[in-house]
Amino acid sequence: MQGPGGTVDLQSLILSLQRYWADCGCIIQQPCDLEVGAGTMHPESFFRALGPEPYRVAFVQPSRRPADARYGENPFRL
């Protein structure tokens, strides 16, 4: 899939990267858009870390703080 003038479009770039990492034994996971506050709380990294078998995954995780987190109105924050 190439755009006008032989340029590579975004979808082709994403598919090429997914194929490359799949050949290396790594899964490219789509981001999980939740208010987690940290990229390490993505379900793929959190739940898979509990098992004994090796697991290779890469993902981009947007970090949106929960409403009651830092700078929020949580009365229990000091």
C-alpha positions as CSV (number, residue, x, y, z in Angstrom):
1,M,0.0,0.0,0.0
2,Q,1.6,3.2,-1.2
3,G,0.2,6.6,-1.4
4,P,0.6,9.1,-4.2
5,G,4.1,9.6,-5.5
6,G,5.3,6.2,-4.1
7,T,5.2,7.4,-0.4
8,V,4.4,4.8,2.2
9,D,1.2,5.4,4.2
10,L,0.8,4.9,7.9
11,Q,-1.1,1.6,7.7
12,S,1.7,0.1,5.6
13,L,4.3,1.2,8.0
14,I,2.4,-0.3,11.0
15,L,1.9,-3.6,9.1
16,S,5.6,-3.8,8.2
17,L,6.6,-3.2,11.8
18,Q,4.2,-5.8,13.1
19,R,5.5,-8.4,10.6
20,Y,9.1,-7.6,11.5
21,W,8.5,-8.0,15.3
22,A,6.4,-11.1,14.8
23,D,9.3,-12.7,12.9
24,C,11.4,-11.8,16.0
25,G,8.9,-13.6,18.3
26,C,7.4,-10.4,19.7
27,I,3.7,-9.3,19.7
28,I,2.8,-5.7,18.9
29,Q,-0.2,-5.0,21.1
30,Q,-2.6,-2.2,20.5
31,P,-2.8,0.4,23.4
32,C,-5.4,0.1,26.1
33,D,-7.0,3.5,26.5
34,L,-7.9,3.5,30.2
35,E,-7.2,6.0,33.0
36,V,-4.3,4.0,34.4
37,G,-1.7,6.6,35.3
38,A,1.2,4.4,34.2
39,G,2.1,2.5,31.1
40,T,3.1,-0.5,33.2
41,M,-0.5,-1.1,34.2
42,H,-1.5,-2.2,30.7
43,P,-3.3,-5.6,31.0
44,E,-0.7,-7.2,28.7
45,S,2.2,-6.4,30.9
46,F,0.4,-6.8,34.2
47,F,-1.3,-10.1,33.9
48,R,1.4,-11.8,31.8
49,A,4.0,-10.9,34.3
50,L,2.3,-13.3,36.8
51,G,2.9,-16.4,34.7
52,P,6.1,-18.5,34.5
53,E,6.5,-18.6,30.7
54,P,8.4,-16.0,28.8
55,Y,6.3,-13.4,27.0
56,R,7.5,-10.7,24.5
57,V,5.2,-7.8,23.9
58,A,5.6,-4.2,22.8
59,F,3.0,-1.4,22.9
60,V,2.6,2.3,23.2
61,Q,0.5,3.2,26.2
62,P,-0.9,6.7,26.6
63,S,-0.8,7.7,30.2
64,R,-3.9,9.5,31.5
65,R,-4.1,10.0,35.2
66,P,-7.3,9.0,37.0
67,A,-9.5,12.0,37.9
68,D,-8.7,11.6,41.6
69,A,-4.9,11.3,41.2
70,R,-2.3,14.0,41.3
71,Y,-3.7,17.5,41.2
72,G,-7.2,16.0,41.7
73,E,-9.6,16.5,44.6
74,N,-8.7,13.4,46.6
75,P,-9.0,14.2,50.3
76,F,-6.7,11.4,51.3
77,R,-3.7,12.8,49.4
78,L,-1.2,14.7,51.5
